[in-house]
Amino acid sequence: MKLKEQVPVATRANPAFHQKKVWIDIDNSPHVPFFLPIIEELEKLGVELILTARDMYQVCELLDFFQLRSRVKVIGGHAGKNKTLKVLVNCIRAAQLVKFAVQNRPHLAVSHGSRAQVLACKLLRIPTVMMHDYEHSTKTGFVEPSWTLMPEIIPESAMSRRPERTRKYPGLKEDVYIHRFQPDPSVLNRLGIASDELLITLRPPASEAHYHNPESDELFAQTLQVIATKSKVRAVTLPRNTRQGNQLRKQWSGLIASGHMILPDGPLDGVNLIWFSDLVISGGGTMNREAAALNVPVYSIFRGKIGAIDRYLTDQGRMTLIENAEDVRKKIALVRRNRPSTPESGNQITLQSIVGSIFSILESSTHTVSVAVPSAIKGSNQVDKTLSPA
């Protein structure tokens, strides 16, 4: 991947940006480690941050794990697989976020795919930055963010109908935090992994996602059947939520009893687990790209629409797509990895580019933004219909 020239980001607080508020909404589990470095860099620039999160999958557990929970207001949750309930719960959450935004008056709202935040901000005329890295999950109907921020690998037309409002960054979303990673081998002792055992990080498909294809579930089952025939192979399996974890315990109780499958009893640093694994087999998304960023062999059993980033990683030989049962048997190499003593140090260019884009958008929006308050929120006895952000 060709990286663009480094985007400069200030290292000292900017007095002009004191009391300028950026609202970050953490909408899904992978966004917790992703936003941590962004939060730190924006605060170095003197930006005041207000943080919300959705109680979805393991968001709250990861907020605790990364010691961020005390700073975050958790609003709303997840409706499961039913599409009608998804829409309803998203609208309810948007209404809750409207009240939060009126109380806190942000100058700019930032998320990685939070439709509820964009809807709330559209009602209040607050500028929004929505980041995306999978073009097949971006459709929001009439609700378009003010700005779209995405990896340069993805064609502009795939993400937004307004290319003039699209900004790009080099690298992958995962590069934002991978460069800070420091291995901690204690995870092996915690999980009871012996030095002569082959370690697999296994991520089930996102069965409740709107883009889920049941073929992924079949490939997941085929993978576990192969693993069950091997000795000294341990698959640390990371369910996406409690419900999926309970299903795995019921369906694969024999595999768990034999020690082939391990379900951790609490949240783990996924990047650290991947680093100490010999390979990763995942139902798609962030974990695949984290493995690719760490040069760990990764096999994707995702059977939804393949995005530009996965195509790129596959073409580069950094990820292998598993498309059928024969691929499970022939392409997945259950062999020990010759792991270096330390990962490559990486670079900060992706983080700097994203923070630089947010900062410049904040700068351009600061002088024009106002929060328009619906009468249902303010009360019909009040005349003034706007609140200027503090």
C-alpha positions in Angstrom: 0.0 0.0 0.0 1.4 3.3 -1.0 1.3 5.9 1.8 0.8 9.5 1.2 2.9 12.3 2.6 2.6 12.5 6.3 -0.2 14.8 7.5 1.2 17.2 10.2 -0.7 17.3 13.4 0.1 19.8 16.2 1.6 18.3 19.3 0.6 21.2 21.6 -2.8 22.4 22.6 -4.2 25.2 20.4 -5.7 28.0 22.6 -8.2 28.8 19.9 -9.7 25.3 20.3 -10.4 25.4 24.0 -14.1 24.9 24.6 -14.5 23.5 21.1 -16.4 20.3 21.5 -16.2 17.2 19.5 -18.7 14.5 20.2 -17.5 10.9 19.5 -20.1 8.1 19.5 -18.7 4.6 19.9 -21.2 2.4 18.0 -19.6 -1.0 18.0 -16.9 -3.1 19.8 -14.0 -2.5 17.3 -14.5 1.3 17.8 -13.2 1.2 21.4 -9.5 0.6 20.6 -9.9 2.5 17.3 -11.0 5.8 19.0 -8.6 5.7 21.9 -5.6 7.1 20.0 -7.9 9.6 18.3 -9.2 10.8 21.6 -5.7 11.3 22.9 -4.5 13.2 19.9 -7.5 15.5 19.8 -7.1 16.3 23.5 -3.5 17.2 22.8 -4.8 19.8 20.4 -7.0 21.4 23.0 -10.3 20.0 21.8 -12.9 19.2 24.4 -14.4 15.7 23.9 -17.8 14.3 24.9 -18.2 10.6 24.5 -21.2 8.3 24.1 -21.5 4.6 23.3 -24.1 2.0 22.4 -24.4 -1.0 24.6 -23.8 -3.5 21.7 -21.9 -6.7 21.6 -18.9 -6.1 24.0 -18.7 -2.3 23.9 -19.2 -1.9 27.6 -16.8 -4.7 28.6 -14.1 -3.1 26.3 -14.7 0.3 27.8 -14.0 -1.2 31.2 -10.9 -3.1 29.8 -9.4 0.1 28.3 -10.4 2.1 31.4 -12.6 4.5 29.4 -16.0 3.7 31.0 -16.0 6.5 33.5 -15.8 9.1 30.6 -18.5 7.6 28.4 -22.3 8.0 28.5 -23.8 4.7 27.4 -27.1 5.4 25.5 -29.2 2.7 23.8 -28.5 -0.8 22.8 -28.9 -3.5 20.1 -32.1 -5.0 18.8 -30.8 -8.3 17.5 -31.4 -9.7 14.1 -34.9 -8.4 13.4 -34.7 -5.6 10.8 -37.9 -3.9 11.9 -36.7 -3.8 15.5 -33.2 -2.5 14.3 -34.9 0.5 12.7 -37.1 1.2 15.6 -34.3 0.9 18.2 -32.1 3.1 16.1 -34.8 5.8 15.9 -35.3 5.6 19.7 -31.6 5.9 20.2 -31.4 8.9 17.8 -34.1 10.6 20.0 -32.1 10.0 23.1 -29.0 11.4 21.4 -30.9 14.5 20.4 -31.5 15.3 24.1 -27.8 14.5 24.9 -26.6 16.8 22.1 -28.9 19.7 23.2 -27.5 19.4 26.7 -23.8 19.3 25.6 -23.8 21.5 22.4 -21.1 19.9 20.4 -19.5 21.7 17.4 -18.8 18.5 15.5 -20.0 14.9 15.8 -17.7 12.0 14.8 -18.4 8.3 14.5 -17.5 5.2 12.6 -20.9 4.4 11.2 -23.3 5.6 13.8 -26.5 6.2 12.0 -28.3 7.3 15.1 -25.8 10.0 15.7 -26.1 11.3 12.1 -29.9 11.3 12.3 -29.8 13.2 15.6 -27.3 15.7 14.3 -29.3 16.2 11.1 -32.3 17.3 13.2 -30.1 19.7 15.2 -28.0 20.9 12.2 -24.7 19.8 13.8 -22.0 18.9 11.3 -21.0 15.2 11.2 -18.0 13.2 10.2 -18.8 9.5 9.6 -16.0 7.1 9.0 -16.4 3.9 7.1 -14.3 1.1 5.8 -16.9 -1.3 4.4 -18.8 0.2 1.5 -21.7 -2.3 1.6 -23.0 -1.2 5.0 -23.0 2.6 4.4 -26.5 3.2 3.0 -28.5 5.5 5.2 -31.2 6.7 2.9 -31.8 10.4 3.2 -29.5 10.7 6.2 -26.1 11.5 4.8 -23.3 12.8 7.0 -21.7 16.2 6.4 -18.4 14.5 5.7 -17.4 11.0 4.9 -13.9 9.8 5.9 -12.6 6.5 4.5 -9.5 4.5 3.4 -8.0 5.6 0.1 -8.3 2.1 -1.2 -12.0 2.4 -1.5 -13.4 4.3 -4.5 -15.2 7.5 -3.6 -18.3 6.6 -5.5 -18.8 3.5 -3.3 -19.2 5.4 -0.1 -21.0 8.7 -0.8 -23.1 10.5 -3.4 -21.1 13.7 -2.6 -17.4 13.2 -3.5 -16.7 16.8 -2.7 -17.6 15.9 0.9 -15.4 12.9 1.0 -11.9 12.7 2.6 -9.5 9.8 2.5 -6.8 8.5 4.7 -3.9 6.1 3.9 -3.7 2.6 5.3 -6.3 0.7 7.2 -8.5 1.7 10.1 -6.6 -0.8 12.2 -3.3 1.0 11.6 -4.6 3.8 13.9 -3.8 1.6 17.0 -1.7 -1.3 15.7 1.4 0.8 15.8 1.1 1.3 19.5 0.8 -2.4 20.3 3.2 -4.0 22.8 3.0 -7.8 23.2 2.1 -9.3 26.5 2.8 -13.1 26.7 0.8 -13.5 29.9 -2.3 -14.1 27.8 -1.0 -17.6 27.0 -0.8 -18.6 30.7 -4.2 -17.0 31.3 -5.7 -19.2 28.6 -3.7 -22.3 29.5 -1.9 -22.6 26.2 1.2 -24.8 26.3 4.3 -23.9 24.3 3.9 -27.0 22.0 0.3 -26.3 21.1 -0.9 -24.6 17.9 -3.0 -21.5 18.8 -5.9 -20.3 16.6 -7.9 -17.2 17.1 -11.4 -18.0 16.0 -14.1 -15.4 15.5 -17.7 -16.5 14.6 -19.7 -14.8 11.9 -21.8 -11.7 12.9 -25.0 -13.6 12.6 -27.1 -10.6 13.7 -25.7 -8.2 11.2 -27.9 -7.1 8.3 -25.3 -8.2 5.8 -24.9 -11.7 7.3 -24.9 -14.7 4.9 -25.8 -18.1 6.5 -23.0 -19.7 4.4 -20.6 -18.2 6.9 -22.1 -20.3 9.6 -21.7 -23.4 7.6 -18.0 -22.6 7.0 -17.5 -21.9 10.7 -19.0 -25.4 11.5 -16.8 -27.0 8.9 -13.7 -25.3 10.4 -14.5 -26.6 13.9 -15.0 -30.1 12.6 -11.5 -30.0 11.0 -10.0 -28.6 14.2 -11.6 -31.4 16.2 -9.6 -34.0 14.4 -6.2 -32.4 15.2 -4.2 -32.9 18.3 -2.5 -30.1 20.2 -4.7 -27.5 18.5 -6.5 -24.9 20.6 -9.0 -22.5 19.1 -9.6 -19.5 21.3 -13.1 -18.5 20.2 -14.3 -14.9 20.7 -18.1 -14.7 20.6 -19.6 -11.4 19.6 -22.1 -11.2 22.5 -23.4 -13.2 25.4 -26.1 -14.8 23.3 -23.7 -16.1 20.7 -21.4 -17.4 23.5 -24.2 -19.4 25.0 -25.1 -20.9 21.6 -21.5 -21.9 21.2 -21.4 -23.6 24.6 -24.5 -25.5 23.8 -23.7 -26.5 20.2 -20.0 -27.3 20.7 -19.9 -28.6 24.3 -17.9 -31.7 23.3 -15.2 -29.5 21.6 -15.0 -27.3 24.7 -14.7 -30.4 27.0 -11.9 -31.8 24.9 -10.0 -28.5 25.1 -10.0 -27.8 21.4 -12.2 -24.8 21.8 -11.6 -22.2 24.5 -14.2 -19.5 25.4 -12.5 -16.8 27.5 -14.3 -15.9 30.7 -13.8 -12.2 30.1 -12.7 -9.6 27.5 -9.2 -9.9 26.0 -6.9 -7.6 24.1 -7.7 -9.0 20.7 -4.6 -7.6 19.0 -2.4 -9.3 21.7 -4.2 -12.6 21.2 -3.8 -12.4 17.5 0.0 -11.7 17.8 0.5 -14.9 19.8 -1.6 -17.0 17.5 -0.3 -19.1 14.7 -3.3 -18.2 12.5 -6.6 -16.4 12.6 -9.9 -17.7 11.2 -12.7 -15.1 11.3 -16.2 -14.4 10.1 -15.0 -11.1 8.8 -14.3 -7.5 9.8 -11.8 -5.9 12.1 -10.1 -9.1 13.3 -9.2 -10.1 9.8 -7.6 -6.8 9.1 -5.8 -6.7 12.5 -4.2 -10.0 11.6 -3.2 -8.8 8.2 -1.7 -5.7 9.8 0.4 -7.9 12.1 1.4 -10.3 9.3 -0.4 -13.2 11.0 -1.9 -15.7 8.5 -5.6 -15.0 8.3 -8.5 -16.9 6.7 -11.8 -15.2 6.2 -15.0 -17.2 6.3 -17.1 -14.1 5.6 -19.6 -14.8 2.8 -21.3 -11.4 2.5 -20.4 -8.9 -0.2 -16.6 -8.6 -0.3 -15.4 -5.1 0.2 -12.6 -3.2 -1.5 -10.2 -3.6 1.5 -10.7 -7.4 1.7 -10.1 -7.6 -2.0 -6.9 -5.6 -1.7 -5.6 -7.7 1.2 -6.4 -10.9 -0.7 -4.7 -9.6 -3.9 -1.6 -8.7 -1.8 -1.5 -12.3 -0.3 -2.2 -10.9 3.2 -5.5 -12.7 3.6 -7.1 -15.8 2.2 -10.8 -16.0 1.4 -12.5 -19.3 2.3 -15.5 -19.8 0.0 -16.6 -23.4 0.5 -16.0 -26.6 2.5 -13.3 -27.7 0.1 -11.4 -24.5 0.8 -11.6 -25.2 4.6 -9.9 -28.5 4.1 -7.3 -27.5 1.5 -6.5 -23.8 2.1 -6.4 -23.4 5.8 -2.9 -24.4 6.9 -2.8 -25.6 10.5 0.9 -25.0 11.0 3.0 -23.2 13.6 4.0 -19.7 12.8 7.6 -18.5 13.0 6.7 -15.5 15.1 9.3 -12.7 15.3 10.3 -11.5 18.8 8.5 -8.2 18.3 6.0 -6.8 15.8 7.1 -4.2 13.2 6.9 -0.8 14.8 4.6 0.6 12.1 3.9 4.2 11.7 1.4 6.9 12.7 0.5 8.3 9.3 -3.0 6.8 9.4 -3.7 8.3 12.8 -2.2 11.6 11.9 -4.3 11.8 8.7 -7.6 11.1 10.4 -6.9 13.5 13.3 -5.8 16.1 10.8 -9.0 15.7 8.8 -11.2 16.0 11.9 -9.3 19.0 13.1 -9.6 20.9 9.8 -13.3 20.1 9.5 -13.8 21.3 13.0 -11.9 24.5 12.2 -14.1 25.1 9.1 -17.3 24.4 11.0 -16.7 26.3 14.1 -17.8 29.7 12.9 -21.1 28.6 11.4 -22.5 25.8 13.6 -25.6 26.2 15.7 -27.8 23.7 17.5 -31.4 23.9 16.3 -33.6 22.6 19.1 -36.9 21.0 18.1 -39.9 22.4 20.0 -40.7 19.0 21.4 -37.3 19.1 23.2 -37.4 22.8 24.3 -41.1 23.1 25.2 -43.7 25.1 23.3 -43.6 28.1 25.6 -40.1 29.1 24.5 -39.6 31.4 21.6 -35.9 31.1 20.8 -35.3 28.1 18.4 -31.5 27.9 18.5 -28.8 27.5 20.9 -25.3 28.5 19.9 -22.7 26.0 21.1 -20.6 27.1 24.1 
